Amino acid sequence: MADDVDRIVQQWARERPDLETDAMAVFGRIYRLARVVGDRQERVYGALGINRGEFDVLATLRRAGEPFQLSPKALTASLMLTSGGMTGRLDRLERAGLVARSPDPADRRGLVITLTAAGLALIDEAVTVGLDAQREVLDRLPEPRRRQLATLLRELLAAAELTVSEG
């Protein structure tokens, strides 16, 4: 069963038979899969009034555990954002009543960002519908193939991260 990636690889094989295109076939599919599923998740998050970036902030606070708070610096580091990018997200989330900024009791100069009750309820719903959107796709593979795929992708990601760190 050929797909668009197969067609692209075949075109390159015709035009540049000297190229080894195995990587193109793998990463082209990974990229397309991430885009298709990411778009599905963006739609379900949008129905809840948030975007993917805002989801990431709320989810990071939720995963931190009670009292569901982190410093802006910890959030920025966790999400690999600039401080300006984080400030914009936090401003939107605070205006929506999903997070609150307050002084850090351990550092008079610092702040902590805390999920509000509304933010906690929203992120718990968003995680559920986001996972449902992913499962709708993944459940089309038999369970043993899903485990195999997870293992292969873990190995590939580790290899890619090692290559970058050696870099």
Residue pairs with C-beta under 8 A, 6 or more apart in sequence:
3 29
4 32
5 24
5 25
5 28
5 29
5 32
6 25
8 24
8 28
9 21
9 24
9 25
9 28
12 19
12 21
12 24
13 19
13 21
26 156
33 137
36 137
37 133
37 134
37 137
38 52
40 133
40 134
40 136
40 137
41 52
41 55
41 130
41 133
41 134
42 51
42 52
43 133
44 126
44 129
44 130
44 132
44 133
45 51
45 52
45 54
45 55
45 126
45 129
45 130
47 129
48 122
48 125
48 126
48 129
49 96
49 122
50 58
50 96
50 98
50 122
50 126
53 89
54 89
54 92
54 93
54 98
55 123
55 126
55 130
56 79
57 75
57 79
57 86
57 89
57 90
57 93
57 99
58 93
58 98
58 99
58 115
58 119
58 122
58 123
58 126
59 123
59 126
59 127
60 70
60 75
60 78
60 79
61 68
61 69
61 70
61 75
61 99
61 113
61 114
61 115
61 119
61 123
62 68
62 115
62 120
62 123
62 124
62 127
64 70
67 114
68 114
68 115
68 119
68 120
69 112
69 113
69 114
69 115
70 78
70 112
70 113
71 104
71 110
71 111
71 112
71 113
72 83
72 86
72 87
72 90
72 111
72 113
73 110
75 81
75 86
75 90
75 113
76 82
76 83
76 85
76 86
79 86
81 89
90 99
90 101
90 113
93 99
93 119
94 100
94 101
97 116
97 118
97 119
98 115
98 116
98 118
98 119
98 122
99 113
99 114
99 115
99 116
99 119
100 113
100 114
100 116
101 111
101 112
101 113
102 111
102 112
102 114
103 110
103 111
103 112
104 110
104 111
104 112
115 123
138 146
141 149
